[in-house]
C-alpha cells in the first residue's frame, strides 16, 4: 500500500454543503454556522438539480452561491466540489473564479477561493440544460484542454487574482484524471474506497514522476458524499487511517433542509489533536 510523502501540512476539515432540499436562507445560515464552528473549507457542488429524492426539490446554482459565500464569510476557504468544466467556456470559468476570489478578499486583500473542478458525470444535468453529454473519455479530454486555458486567462485578467488560486481536481481515473492531477492540481480529491486508496496514490506518484512533479506538492483530500460515495469519516478510526495514508483534507457532506452540523464536532476535535501533536 502506497502512502503519500510525509508532509508538514496541517490537517484541515472541510464540509460540502449540498445546495439542495432547503431554502437559501437555511443554506446561508449553515455556511455561517460552519465557519463559526471552526471548519477550514466550505464546499458546494456544481449541479443543476438535486442528486437525491425528491428530484424536483429546491436547488440553487453553484457559482452564484459561491459569490454569496465569498461576501458573507470572513475566514474560511471555499469552492465548488467540483465545478463541471463542460458547462462553461474555460475563459469564462477563469473570469468567474477571479471575480469570486476578489469578492472574498474583503478585510485582508487575499482571496479564499479554491477552484475545484472536474469533467462532470451526472447526465441529468446535461440533459436538463441542453449540454452534450459525450463520454467519460471525451469529457476528460475537454477538461485537459480547458485547464491550460483557465490558467492562461488568470495571467491575462486585469486585475489579476489576488493570489495563485489553488486548483483542486476531483476524480480517480487512472489513465487521464490522475495525469491531470499531476500536471495541474494543488489538491487531489477522491471518493475512492479506503481499501483502494494506497494503490491509487501509487499511480498518482507514477504520473508525478512522468510529469516531473513532486507528489508532496499535492494535498490529498477525501470524504463522503451526499450519495454515500467514498470513505465514511465517522467510522471508528477512519480519520486516523486516512491520515496515515497522507490525507490532510477531510470533507463530509451535509444536505438540507436543516443542514445539521453536529457530526462535524468530533472531526474538528480530532483535527485539533492531530495538529497539536505535530
N, C-alpha and C positions, 0 to 999 in steps of 0.2 A: 504494500500500500504506500503510495507516494504522499508525502507531506509537503506542503508549501514551505519555501525557505523561512527560517526563523526571522521574525520581524519585530521591531520595536513599536510597531503600530499599536495604539491603544484599541481595545475593544470598543465598538460602537453598537448601540441598539437603535434600530430604525423601526418604523411601523408603516405598513401600507394601509392607508385608509381608503377603502373602495368607495368611489363616489356613486353608490347605488343604494336604492331602498331606504332613502332618508331625505329629509329636507336639506336645502343648502345651509340653513341656519344651524341645524344639528351637525352638519359636516364641519362648518367653520368652528363651532364650539369644540368639536373633537380635536381639531388641529391645535387650537389654543390650549386645551387640556393636556395634549401630548407634550407640547413644549413646556408647560408648567411642571409636568412630571419629571422632566429631565431627558426625554428622548433626544437622540442626536440628529436623526434624519426622519422627515415625514415624506412618504411617497403616496402618489395616487396611481391611477393606471390610465392608459390611452385606449379606451373602448368607447363605443357609441351607445351601447345597450347593455343592460345587466347581463352578468355571466351566470347568475343563478336565479331560480324562480322567485317571484313572478317575472318573466322575461319582458313584460311590458311595464315594469315598475319604474319608479323615479330613477333618474340617472342624469349626470352632468358631464360636460365635455372637459377634457384633460387640461389643455393649455390655458383656458380662461380661469379654471380653478387654480392652476399654478400661479397665475398673476395675483389672485386674491391671497394665496398663501404668502407670496412674496411681500405683499403690502402689510398684512396683518401680523406676521411673526417678527421676532426680533433676533433670535439666536439660531434656531435650527437650520440645518441644510435641508434641502427638499428637492424633489424632482419627480419625473414620471417613471414608473416601473412597469412597463417601459413605453416610451414613445414608439409609435409604429411608423417607420420611415416611409412606408408605402403611401401614407395618406397625404403627404405634403411635399412640395418641391424642396429639395435639400437646402437651397439657399434661403428659402423662406423659413425652414426649420432653424437654421443658424440665426437668422434675424430675430425670430421669436424668442429663442433661448437667450440671445444677447440682451434683448429688451427686458425679459423677466429677471435676468441677472442684475440689471441696473435697478429695477424696481425694488429688489431685495436688499440693495446696498444702503438703504436709509440708516443713518446713525453711525455707520462705520466706514462707508465708502467702498466696501468689498462685498460683492455679491455672494449668494449662498446656494445658487442653483447647481444641481448635479444633472448632467444631460444623460439620463438613462434612455437607451434606445435599443431597438431590435427590429426584426424583419416582419413581425406580425404573424398571427396564426388563426385568429377567430374569424371563420368565413362569414358569419352573420354580419359582422361589422362591414365587411367589404360589400356584401350583397345589399344591405340596407342603404348604404351611401354611394353605391354605384362605382366602386373601385374594382379593378381587375384583380381577382384573387391569385391567379397564376399557380405556381407550385412552390413547395418548400425551397427548392433549389433556385428558382427564378427570383423569389423574394430575397434570399440571401445574396444573390448576385447584385440585386438592386441596392441592398444595404452596403455592400462592398464598394459600389460605385458612389454612393451618397456620402459616405464618411469623409473621404478626402475633400469633397466639395464643401461640406459643412465646415471643416477645419480651415479651408482657404477663405471662406466667406467671413469667418470670425476675424481673420487677419486683415480683411479689407474694409470692415464696417467702421463708420465714424458716428459716435465714439466706439472704440473697441470695447469688448467685455472688460469688466472691472478686474478680472483675474483670468488665469488659464482655466476655463470651465472644465471640471472633471467629466470624463466620459465613462459611463457605465454601460456595458453591453450585457444583455440578458440572453441566455440560451446555453445549450450544452452540445450542439452538434460538433462532431469530432473533426470533420473534414473541412468545413467552412467557418462555422461560428468561432471555434477556438483559435483559428488562424486570425480572424478579425480581432479577437481579444488581444492576441499577441501583438498585432500591428497597432492598435488604436486605444485600447482600454486602460483606464486608470483603475477601474473596478470591474471584476467579473462576477455577475450574479447568476446563480444556477438553482434550479429546482430538482437537481439530481438526487435520488435517494442516497442516504448516508452510506450504505454499503458499496456504492459505486463511485463515491467521491474521490477516493485515492487514485483510482485508475484515470479518472477524468483530469485530475491535477497533473498526473504524469504526462498525459497527452498535451495539456497546455504547456508544460515545460519543454516538450519536444518542439512545439511550434515556436516558443520563445527562442530556443536555440537556433532554429532556422531563420528567424527574423532578426536575430541579433539583439534580443531584448532580455533584460534581466527580469526573471519572473518575480523577484522580490518587489519590483515596482508596482505590481498589480495587487490591489486589495481584493481578497476573496470575500464574497457575500452570498448568503443563502437565507432561506426562511421557508415558511409555508404559506400557500396562497389561500384565497377565499374559496377555492375549489378543491383544496386538500392536497395540492401537489407539494412534494419536497419534504425535507426533514421536519418532524414535529419538534418545535423548540421547547415545548413544555414537558417532554418525556424525561424520565429520570436520567440525569447525566448527559442529556443530549448536547447542551451548550459546551460542556467540557470536552466531549468527543469532537465537536466541530472546531473548538479552539485548538485542540491538539493537531488537527489537520492543517491549521493555518488560517481558519476563517476568523475575520475580525469585524465583520458587519453582519449582524443577525436581524432578520426582518420578519416578524409575524404579521399576518394580515387580519384586519378587523373591518367588519361591514356594518351597515345601517340596519334598522332605523335609529338605534340608540348609540352605536359606536362605543361599546363598553371597553374600557381601557384597563380594567383591574388585572388582566393577565400580564400586563407589562411590568408590574412591580417586582416579581421575582427575577425577571431578566435584568432589570435595571440594578437590583441589588447584587446580582451575580457579576455584572459588568464592573461595578464599583469595587468589588472584592478582587477580581482578577487584575484590574488596573492598579490597585493599591499594592498588590503583590509584585508588580513589575514584570 
